[in-house]
């Protein structure tokens, strides 16, 4: 009886050690990370979801360059994978643009220093209420674009990162 219990526990531990993709099988599509990582590669590379694409298209290349983001199609999915919400990403980009600061610097102060978005805006000399209003308008446009992208189907992978 003890030997059977040990074997059962060993099998359960081995199963838990397998990657989620191996546990769920080919037919299932639900994963604990909510699809934020590219399971097809078996890595933690952030997936390029319709939301990530819509957020990266919410601003033009000049804005992304002004906030220090060279590849929004890579960095936006990473922000989402780190737990940032749609409105939060929009507000951070707008704050960075208005203050002339880098998005990465604001993100670091938000994450590591525990600053609220309002505190970040005040420290940057930006009106949080104006940024929030602008972000809400952009969020509506992003939501419409997400719905459009969902009708297109899966986004193709490119040769890039």
N, C-alpha and C positions, 0 to 999 in steps of 0.2 A: 504494500500500500504506500509506504514512504517513497519507494523508488518511482512509482507511477506519479506521485505528486511532484517529485523533483523533475521528472521528464516533462510533465505538463507545464510547470513553471519555466523550465528552460525553453520550451517551444514558444510559450507566450512572450518571453523576453526576446527571443530571436525575431519573432514577428514584429514586435515593437521597434526593433532596431532597423527594420527595413524602411526605405523611403516610402512616403505616402503613396506615390505613384505605383509602387510595386504592391502595396497592400490593397488598394482599391480595385485594381484591374483596369482593363482597357475600356470597359463600358461606362464606368462612373466618371463624373466630372467634378464632383464636390471635394474640396480639399480644405484643411483647417485654415490655410492662408487666404481663403476666399478668392483664389485665382489671381492673386497679386504677383505671384512669381511664376516664371516660365517652367512648368513641370516637364515639358517635352525635352528639355535639356538636362533635367535632373539637377538644376542649379538654383541659386537664389537670385538670378538675374530678374529684375522687375519686368513683368509682362507689359506689353504695349496694349492696354485695354482701350475701348472706345472713350472712356472718361479721360484717360491719360492723353490720348491723342487730341480730344476736344480741348482740354486745358492747355496743351502745348500750342494749339492753334488760336487760343483766345488772345494772344499778343503777337505783334509782328516781330520780325527778326531784329529790328532796331531796339525794341524794348528788351528783348532777351539779352542782347549784347550789352545794353546799358546796365542791366542788373547782374552781369557777370556770368550768364549762362550761355555756354557755347553750343550745347546740344540739348534743347528742351525735350526732345523725344526720348532721351535717356534719363535726364534728371527729374522730369515731372513724374514718371512712373516710380522712381526711387522715393520721392517725397510721399507719394500715395502709399507705397509699401511700408514706409516708416510710420504711417498712421496719420498723416496730415489729411484733412478733409478738403473737399473742393473749394469751399468758401475761404478756408484758411490759406490755401495756396494762392488764390486770387488776391487776397488781402496782403499777403507777404510780398507778392510781385509788385502790386501797386505802391506799397510802402517803400520798397527798395527803389523803384523808379522815381517816386516823388522826392526821396531823400538823397538820391545819388549813392546809396549804399548797395553792397552786393547782397544778393538773395541768400547766398551761403552764410554770410555773416549774420543776417537776421535770423535765419533758421537755427544757427548754432546758439545764438543768444536765447532763442525761444526754447530750444531743447535742453541745452546744458545749464543755462542760467535760470530757467523756469519763468521767463518773462511772459506776461500776457501780451496779446496783440495790442491792446490799448497802451500798455507801458512802452512797447517797442515804438509805436507811433509817436508818443509824446517825446521819447528820447531822441527820435529822429527828426523832430520838428514838423511832424505831419499831423493833420487833423484825422483822428481815427474815425470820426463820424462820416467824413467825406469819403475816406477810403472804403468804409463799410458800405456806404450807399453805392459807390461805383462797383464794388465787388458783387453786390446783389444784382445789379443790372447785368453784369457780365455772367453771373451764375445762370441767369435765365437763358442767355445765348448759348452757354456751354451745354445746358440741359437739352436744348433743341438740337444742338449738333450731335450730342450723344445718341439721341433717338434716331437721327438720320444715319449715323454710323452703324447702329444696331441693325438697320434694315439692309445694309450692305453685306453683312456677314463677317466672318473672321478676317482680321487684318493680316495681309501677307507680310512675311518676314523679309527684310531687306538684307543686303550684304553687310550693313553697318553693325555697330555695337549693340 
